[in-house]
């Protein structure tokens, strides 16, 4: 029960209690929260207090209201194998609803540095796609992808709607990914990154630079992925077995399968 005479407002106490119950997995990611009437009875508070607390938790993207269905617990965390190759949609799409917010789409000369990464002339054009990748309407990743334009003609025409770049590579161009090189940095978010990821500027972020190669060891694309360090976990393993499965389940970590 909450403390009626405490200095902290009841709605904030209720928010803390719901957060704690989520951490204890009383309410798991994807679960529907009890109704307002049930929450009143469970926590011993008024309907006004329940509505205020739920609204605040929805604003913080901890809960989400679905019209006609109720209020659900969001799975804010992003968990992935750092040694995997697959894309965001392929890893998370089956378990959660994904969508893409296009930030910018341009075509420009590769320049010396990017030409070196992609193995193309400096004057050759690259397509630069910057997106925010979301799960259950929560921003998970800022992805900036650099694609050699001459190798993938008409690629610009395919980058519309809620697209997956990896699926386009596979289905439209017959590309098979074989290996990847990644560089991981930990830093703080810029003001723009904080706005896109809905976190405060200065919050910790993972910054992953990646070059992906096909079966002929030819670079397919370069990408820079930025994720919120406060809700992101990366797993590194020497194989794809499930030796850590029991421990992962105990810790509540959901590992994104990689193709």
C-alpha positions as CSV (number, residue, x, y, z in Angstrom):
1,X,0.0,0.0,0.0
2,X,1.1,3.6,-0.7
3,X,1.6,6.1,2.1
4,X,-1.2,8.6,2.1
5,X,0.6,11.2,4.3
6,X,4.0,11.0,2.6
7,X,5.7,14.1,1.1
8,X,5.9,12.4,-2.3
9,X,2.6,12.8,-4.2
10,X,0.5,9.6,-4.5
11,X,0.7,9.5,-8.2
12,X,4.6,9.5,-8.1
13,X,4.5,6.7,-5.4
14,X,2.2,4.7,-7.8
15,X,4.6,5.3,-10.7
16,X,7.4,4.0,-8.5
17,X,5.4,1.0,-7.5
18,X,4.4,0.1,-11.1
19,X,8.1,0.5,-12.2
20,X,9.2,-1.8,-9.4
21,X,6.6,-4.4,-10.3
22,X,7.8,-4.2,-13.9
23,X,11.4,-4.8,-12.7
24,X,10.2,-7.7,-10.6
25,X,8.3,-9.0,-13.8
26,X,4.9,-8.9,-12.1
27,X,4.1,-7.1,-15.3
28,X,6.3,-8.3,-18.2
29,X,7.0,-6.5,-21.5
30,X,4.0,-6.9,-23.7
31,X,1.6,-7.6,-20.8
32,X,-1.6,-5.7,-20.5
33,X,-1.8,-3.7,-17.3
34,X,-4.7,-4.3,-14.9
35,X,-7.7,-2.0,-15.6
36,X,-8.0,1.4,-13.8
37,X,-10.5,-0.2,-11.3
38,X,-8.2,-3.1,-10.6
39,X,-5.2,-0.7,-10.1
40,X,-7.3,1.3,-7.6
41,X,-7.9,-1.9,-5.6
42,X,-4.3,-3.3,-5.9
43,X,-2.6,-0.1,-4.8
44,X,-5.3,1.5,-2.7
45,X,-5.5,4.8,-4.5
46,X,-8.2,6.9,-6.3
47,X,-9.1,6.8,-10.0
48,X,-7.6,10.3,-10.5
49,X,-4.2,9.0,-9.0
50,X,-4.3,6.0,-11.3
51,X,-4.9,8.0,-14.4
52,X,-2.2,10.6,-13.6
53,X,0.4,7.9,-12.9
54,X,-0.5,5.9,-16.0
55,X,-0.4,9.1,-18.2
56,X,3.1,10.0,-16.8
57,X,4.4,6.4,-17.5
58,X,3.0,6.6,-21.0
59,X,4.7,9.9,-21.6
60,X,8.0,8.3,-20.4
61,X,7.4,5.4,-22.9
62,X,7.2,2.8,-20.1
63,X,3.6,2.1,-20.8
64,X,1.5,2.4,-24.0
65,X,-2.2,2.8,-24.4
66,X,-3.9,0.9,-27.3
67,X,-7.3,2.2,-28.3
68,X,-10.0,-0.3,-27.2
69,X,-7.4,-2.8,-25.9
70,X,-6.0,-1.3,-22.7
71,X,-2.6,-0.2,-21.4
72,X,0.5,-2.3,-22.1
73,X,4.0,-2.6,-20.8
74,X,6.6,-1.5,-23.4
75,X,9.8,-3.4,-23.9
76,X,12.2,-0.5,-24.1
77,X,15.4,-2.6,-24.0
78,X,17.4,-3.5,-27.1
79,X,19.5,-6.6,-26.8
80,X,21.6,-8.1,-29.6
81,X,24.7,-10.1,-30.5
82,X,27.5,-7.7,-31.3
83,X,29.1,-10.5,-33.4
84,X,26.0,-10.8,-35.6
85,X,25.5,-9.5,-39.1
86,X,21.7,-9.2,-39.5
87,X,19.7,-6.0,-39.6
88,X,17.4,-4.4,-37.0
89,X,14.1,-5.5,-38.6
90,X,15.3,-9.1,-39.1
91,X,16.3,-9.3,-35.4
92,X,13.4,-7.7,-33.7
93,X,10.5,-7.8,-36.1
94,X,8.9,-11.1,-35.1
95,X,8.6,-10.3,-31.4
96,X,7.7,-6.6,-31.6
97,X,6.1,-4.1,-33.9
98,X,8.7,-2.1,-35.8
99,X,8.6,1.1,-37.8
100,X,11.1,3.4,-39.4
101,X,11.3,7.2,-39.2
102,X,13.3,8.6,-42.1
103,X,15.5,11.5,-41.0
104,X,17.3,12.2,-44.3
105,X,18.0,10.6,-47.7
106,X,20.8,12.1,-49.9
107,X,23.2,11.1,-52.6
108,X,26.8,12.5,-52.5
109,X,30.3,11.9,-53.6
110,X,32.0,9.2,-51.5
111,X,35.0,11.2,-50.5
112,X,38.4,9.7,-49.6
113,X,37.5,8.1,-46.3
114,X,34.2,6.4,-47.3
115,X,35.7,5.4,-50.7
116,X,38.4,3.6,-48.8
117,X,35.9,1.7,-46.7
118,X,33.7,0.7,-49.7
119,X,36.5,0.1,-52.2
120,X,35.2,2.6,-54.7
121,X,36.5,5.8,-56.4
122,X,36.3,9.0,-54.4
123,X,34.1,10.6,-57.0
124,X,31.6,7.8,-57.1
125,X,28.2,8.5,-55.5
126,X,27.0,7.0,-52.2
127,X,23.4,7.0,-51.0
128,X,23.3,8.1,-47.4
129,X,20.2,7.0,-45.4
130,X,19.6,8.3,-41.9
131,X,16.7,6.7,-40.0
132,X,15.4,6.3,-36.5
133,X,14.4,2.6,-36.0
134,X,11.6,2.0,-33.5
135,X,10.1,-0.9,-31.7
136,X,6.5,-0.6,-30.3
137,X,6.8,3.1,-31.3
138,X,9.8,3.6,-29.0
139,X,13.1,4.9,-30.7
140,X,15.7,2.2,-30.4
141,X,18.5,3.2,-32.8
142,X,19.7,5.9,-35.1
143,X,21.0,4.2,-38.2
144,X,23.0,6.0,-40.9
145,X,23.8,3.7,-43.8
146,X,26.2,4.4,-46.7
147,X,25.5,2.5,-49.9
148,X,27.5,2.6,-53.2
149,X,25.0,3.9,-55.8
150,X,26.5,2.4,-58.9
151,X,26.4,-1.1,-57.5
152,X,22.7,-0.8,-56.5
153,X,20.9,1.0,-59.3
154,X,17.4,2.3,-58.5
155,X,18.1,1.9,-54.8
156,X,16.7,5.4,-54.0
157,X,13.4,4.4,-55.5
158,X,13.1,1.5,-53.0
159,X,13.9,3.5,-49.9
160,X,10.3,4.5,-49.2
161,X,7.7,3.7,-46.6
162,X,8.6,1.4,-43.6
163,X,11.5,-0.2,-45.4
164,X,14.2,-2.7,-44.3
165,X,17.5,-2.0,-46.1
166,X,18.7,-5.6,-45.5
167,X,15.6,-7.1,-47.0
168,X,16.1,-4.9,-50.1
169,X,19.6,-6.1,-50.4
170,X,18.5,-9.7,-50.1
171,X,15.3,-9.7,-52.1
172,X,16.0,-7.1,-54.8
173,X,19.7,-7.5,-55.4
174,X,20.4,-11.1,-54.3
175,X,23.1,-10.1,-51.8
176,X,24.2,-12.6,-49.2
177,X,26.1,-11.2,-46.2
178,X,29.1,-13.2,-45.0
179,X,31.2,-11.1,-42.6
180,X,31.3,-7.8,-40.9
181,X,33.8,-5.6,-39.1
182,X,32.6,-3.4,-36.2
183,X,34.1,-0.8,-34.0
184,X,32.3,0.0,-30.8
185,X,32.6,3.3,-28.9
186,X,30.9,4.5,-25.8
187,X,30.2,8.3,-25.6
188,X,27.5,10.8,-24.7
189,X,24.6,11.8,-26.8
190,X,24.6,15.1,-28.7
191,X,21.5,17.3,-28.4
192,X,20.2,16.0,-31.8
193,X,20.8,12.4,-30.9
194,X,19.1,12.9,-27.5
195,X,16.0,14.3,-29.3
196,X,15.9,11.5,-31.8
197,X,16.3,8.7,-29.2
198,X,14.1,10.6,-26.7
199,X,16.8,10.7,-24.0
200,X,18.6,13.6,-22.4
201,X,21.6,15.1,-24.2
202,X,24.7,13.7,-22.4
203,X,23.1,10.3,-21.8
204,X,25.5,7.4,-22.6
205,X,25.2,5.9,-26.1
206,X,26.8,3.0,-28.0
207,X,28.3,4.2,-31.3
208,X,28.9,1.2,-33.6
209,X,30.7,1.7,-36.9
210,X,30.2,-1.3,-39.2
211,X,31.4,-2.5,-42.7
212,X,29.4,-5.5,-44.0
213,X,30.9,-7.8,-46.7
214,X,29.3,-10.2,-49.2
215,X,30.5,-13.8,-49.8
216,X,33.1,-12.5,-52.2
217,X,34.6,-10.2,-49.5
218,X,33.3,-7.1,-51.3
219,X,32.0,-4.3,-49.0
220,X,28.2,-4.0,-49.4
221,X,27.6,-1.0,-47.1
222,X,29.0,1.0,-44.2
223,X,26.7,2.0,-41.3
224,X,26.9,3.9,-38.1
225,X,24.4,2.8,-35.4
226,X,23.7,4.8,-32.2
227,X,21.7,3.3,-29.4
228,X,20.8,4.5,-25.9
229,X,23.3,3.0,-23.5
230,X,20.8,3.0,-20.7
231,X,18.6,0.4,-22.3
232,X,20.9,-1.5,-24.7
233,X,22.8,-4.7,-24.0
234,X,25.2,-6.3,-26.4
235,X,26.3,-9.9,-26.2
236,X,29.6,-11.2,-27.5
237,X,30.1,-15.0,-28.0
238,X,32.4,-17.3,-30.0
239,X,29.5,-19.3,-31.4
240,X,25.7,-19.2,-31.7
241,X,24.9,-21.8,-29.0
242,X,22.6,-21.0,-26.1
243,X,25.1,-21.6,-23.2
244,X,23.9,-18.4,-21.6
245,X,20.2,-19.1,-22.1
246,X,19.4,-19.9,-18.5
247,X,21.3,-16.9,-17.2
248,X,19.8,-14.6,-19.8
249,X,16.3,-15.7,-18.8
250,X,17.1,-15.1,-15.1
251,X,18.3,-11.6,-15.9
252,X,15.3,-10.9,-18.1
253,X,17.5,-10.4,-21.2
254,X,15.9,-11.1,-24.6
255,X,18.5,-11.9,-27.2
256,X,17.8,-10.9,-30.8
257,X,18.4,-13.9,-33.0
258,X,20.7,-13.3,-35.9
259,X,20.4,-15.0,-39.3
